[in-house]
Amino acid sequence: KLLSYFNENLSELQAKYHKINTAERKLLQQELIELREDRAKVRRVHPKAMQKDVNATFSAMDREWSAAHERTGMEGFYIAVRGDVEQYHEPKVWFSGVAENFVKDVLNLDPKWLALQLESYVIAGLDKGHVNSKHLGRKAIVSECHQIIQEGLASILLKYNILDKPLMNYENYERRVVENWGVVIQG
């Protein structure tokens, strides 16, 4: 439809365009650029679109890192995790053979476990001052975990303007959290 409109009105559109001064042309061009940028951002807002973009980006990165490793013999790894609980992509990791052995042998961690720990740290907001360096007893750790989970649930509820704040404890967890909100906490 748009192409046929242009073809039917080409001479009239060209005449109007030539009447516009240079400053107006630049302004129209800038508005068009901003419109295109806004459209690109809107497409990426949807979680599924973001997940596809992340998967495509990191597939390309995996190929590039593997090729660089083969070409240069350099060793290394990367770990990338979601920054928000409402993003759906899983942790992305790439390890060269030596880097993977380093993480396993020196850090005594499975590389995927390391990625999951980083994801938990980021999503829980532990980089914002929740980390306590002193040694805590079991009850203190459970209490701190309870507080962090409550704060996370409260922020999600606030984001969606839900005023009810269910208390989370063993007695009402199944009824008030799982059944009511559809949230299951595992681990």
N, C-alpha and C positions, 0 to 999 in steps of 0.2 A: 504494500500500500504506500509506504513512504517513498519507495523508488519511483513508483508511477506518479506520485505527486510531484517529485522533483522533475521528472521528465516533462510533465504537462506544464509546469510553471517555471521552467529553467530560465528563460529570458527575463521574466519579471523578477525572479530571485536575484539574478546576477545584477540587474539594474539597481535594485535596492542595496545590494552589497557594495557596489561602487560608489553610492552616495554617502556611505558611512565614512567618517573621518578616521584617521589612524588611531587616535586615542580610544575611540569607541570600538574599533576592531580589536585592539589589545585587551580592552575590558571584556569583550565578548569571548575572546580566546581564553582569558584567565578564568572566566565563569565556566566555560566548557571543561577546562582542565580540572577545576574544583569539583564539578559535577561527576566527572569520570572517577576521581579519587574517592568521592563519597560513595559511589556505586560499588567500587571495589571493597571498601570497608564494610558495607552492608552485607555483601555476599559472604564475608568471612565471619560475621557475627553468629550465624547459625552454628550450633555445636557440631552437627554432622559435617558441615562444610569445613569447619576448622579442623576436624579430625582428618578429613581427606587431604587437606592442605598439609597438615603435619606429616601424615604418612608419606605423601609424595615427596616432600622436602627431605625427610630423613632417609628415604630410599635412595634418593640422589646422593645424599651425603655419605651413606654407606658405600656406594660405588666409588665415590671420589676418595674417601679415606682408604679403601682397600687398594685402589689404583696407586695412590701416593705411597702406601706401605710397600707395595710390590716394586714400584719404581725406585724408591729411595732407601728402603730398608729401615725407615724410622719406626719406632714403636710408640704406641700411645693408646688412648681411649677417650671416649666422650660419653657422658650421661646427660640426657635431657629428660625432664619430667614436667608434667602439667603443673601450672601455677595456681590452679583453682579446682575445687572439688566438682564444679559443674562442667569441667572439660572432660571429654570422653577418651582422649588418647592415652595409650599406655606408655610407660617409660621407654625411651629409645636409647639403646646402648650400642656401642661398637668398641671392640677390644682387639688389638693385635694379639698374637699368641703369647708374646713375652709379657705384655701388660696384663693379660688375663691371668697368667701364672703368678705374677707379682701380687695381684689382688687376692688370689687364692692362698698363696704360700706366706706372704708377709703380713697381709691384713687379716688373714684367716676368714675371708668372706667369699661367698659366691658372688660373682659380678652382678647377677640379676638381683640378688638380695641387697647389695649395695645401692642399686638404683631404686629399689622399693623403699629403703630407709631414707634416701634423699627425698623421694616423693612424699613420704609421711611427714618428714621434717618441714617441707615447703608448705604442704596443704594445711598442716596443723598450725602454721604461723609461728613455729618455734624460733625463727630468725628474728622475731619481733620482741624478744625479751622473756619468753616463757622458760628458756633453758636455765636450769639451776645446776651449777657446777658442783655443789656440795653433795656428798653421798647421802641419799635418802633411804629411809626404811621402806618396807613394803607398803605400809599403810599410807605413808606420805606420797609415794609414787602413785598408788591407786587414787588417792584424793586429787592429786595434780592432774592425772589423766581424766578423772571425772570432770574437773573444772574446765579443762581444755575442750573436752567433748561438748559440754554444756555451752561454752562460748561459741563453738563452731555451729552447733544446732541453732543457737539464738541468732547468730548472724545470718544464717540461711532463712530463718523465719522472718527476720526483720527485712531482709531483701525482698521478700514476697508479701510484705505488710500483713503478716499473720501475727496477731497479738497474743495468742495462747502460747505459753511456754511450759511444755510438759517437763516435770521433774523426772530425772532418770535415776532409777534405782532398781534393784532386782525385783521387787514386788510388783512394780507397774511397768516394767520395761516392755514385756510382750504386748500388753493391752494398750498402753498409752503411746508407745513409740512405734513398734512394728505394725500393729493393726491400724492405728490411727494415722500415722504419717508415712507408712511404707518404707521405713528405714531399718536396715539390719546392720548391726555393727559386729564384725567378725574379728576374731583374734584374741 
